Amino acid sequence: SHLTQSQIRNNHTDKLLHQASGLKLWYSDHQDSHFKQNPLLSEPAFLQLEEELYRTRKERRKQLLNSVTSYVSPFQGCSHEVYQSSKSETVATFNIDLDAEPEIRWMKVVKTKRSEIKTLAAFFEHKFGTKLMSVVDKYISWLHQSLPHEYFMELKGIAHWTGINIGRVTLYNIFYEFFSICTSIVMEGKDGHMYHGRNLDFGLFMGWDAKNHTWFLTEILRPLIIKVEFFKNGKPLYSAVSYAGFTGVLTGLKKDRFSLSVDE
């Protein structure tokens, strides 16, 4: 009776988000149970089952969203003040020379963010267990056979400077494909200029922190965000916003030419 409306709303939201984090696992288990009971499903039956599971999953998501939004405060208007980040939240900028040897290109980035990258590595080991990670260490190196040599050497360099197994470094460079729920928006302003915005929604459904009302992995990734300026022949080629330890481009900009963003 002594809880404020905000506390009640947050407590209820925490429970719902715990349900959301288990939604994907429930769907997978539910699907597997059908196949165990019906190991010889015909193609029409399989398609019908897939449709049934899709509807069930969609309905559960709808119920969850309605429950959460019912506890969200009503819209109170837009803020026109510029957000002032603290010094600890300032995004660092690094220059990457594409003419340098691949093994040393990311050396400064990795040395600067080594402790944060190791925190990410520790999170994955805690989340998935040492047994699964040992399998990653042993077998994911097979992926190297399909990687371009230059890309592989960049990963090898990151593994060297962090002291992390190259299998895990490779995993960190592909896991964004599985846990990204990002959104981008492109619009034309009244001045005729095009505006391209995006949000980096990585780390969702990877453990909910009820105390801070956020996802554990999202908070671990936050200090890893960096701005990268890529150079070729001594001239700026393009820039990107990414994570330290990740060699790809999630958000890229070629000045006065184009911009791109990776979403899912």
Residue pairs with C-beta under 8 A, 6 or more apart in sequence:
3 11
8 71
9 71
9 72
9 73
10 213
12 67
12 71
13 68
13 71
13 213
14 208
14 210
14 213
16 64
16 67
16 68
17 68
17 208
18 208
18 210
19 64
20 64
20 205
20 208
21 205
21 206
21 207
21 208
23 57
23 60
23 61
23 64
23 205
24 205
27 53
27 57
30 53
30 56
31 49
31 53
34 49
34 53
35 41
38 45
38 49
41 49
89 222
91 225
91 226
91 227
91 241
92 112
92 226
92 227
93 226
93 227
93 228
93 229
94 108
94 109
94 112
94 226
94 227
94 228
94 229
95 228
95 229
95 230
95 231
96 105
96 106
96 109
96 228
96 229
96 230
96 231
97 105
97 231
98 105
98 230
98 231
98 232
98 237
99 231
99 232
99 233
99 234
101 153
102 150
102 151
102 153
102 154
102 156
102 157
103 153
103 154
103 156
103 157
103 160
104 157
105 154
105 157
106 154
106 157
106 158
106 161
106 245
106 247
107 157
107 161
109 226
109 228
109 244
109 245
110 117
110 157
110 158
110 161
110 162
110 244
110 245
111 161
112 244
113 223
113 224
113 226
113 244
113 245
114 161
114 162
116 220
116 223
116 224
116 244
117 162
117 164
117 224
117 244
117 245
118 162
118 163
118 164
119 220
120 172
120 220
120 221
120 224
120 245
121 162
121 164
121 168
121 172
123 216
123 217
123 220
124 133
124 168
124 171
124 172
125 133
127 206
127 207
133 168
136 165
136 167
136 168
136 171
137 165
137 167
137 168
138 167
139 167
140 167
140 168
140 170
140 171
141 166
141 167
141 170
143 170
144 152
144 155
144 166
144 170
147 155
151 247
154 247
155 166
155 169
155 170
155 173
155 247
156 166
158 164
158 169
158 245
158 247
159 165
159 166
159 169
162 169
162 245
169 245
172 245
172 246
173 245
173 246
173 247
173 248
176 202
176 243
176 246
176 248
176 250
177 264
179 202
179 203
179 204
179 205
179 206
179 217
180 201
180 202
180 262
180 263
180 264
181 201
181 204
181 264
182 198
182 199
182 200
182 201
182 202
182 250
182 261
182 262
182 263
182 264
183 198
183 199
183 201
183 263
184 196
184 197
184 198
184 261
184 263
185 196
185 197
185 198
186 194
186 195
186 196
186 197
187 194
187 195
188 194
188 195
189 195
196 259
196 261
198 251
198 261
198 263
200 221
200 225
200 241
200 250
200 251
202 217
202 218
202 221
202 243
203 215
203 216
203 217
203 218
203 219
203 220
203 221
204 215
204 218
205 215
206 215
206 216
206 217
206 218
207 215
207 216
207 217
208 214
208 215
208 216
209 215
209 216
209 219
212 219
221 243
224 243
224 244
224 245
225 241
225 242
225 243
225 244
226 241
226 242
226 243
226 244
227 239
227 240
227 241
228 239
228 240
228 241
228 242
229 236
229 239
230 236
230 237
230 238
230 239
230 240
231 237
236 255
237 254
238 249
238 252
238 253
238 254
238 255
239 252
239 253
239 255
240 249
240 250
240 251
240 252
240 253
241 250
241 251
242 248
242 249
242 250
242 251
243 250
249 260
249 262
250 261
250 262
251 259
251 260
251 261
251 262
252 259
252 260
252 261
253 259
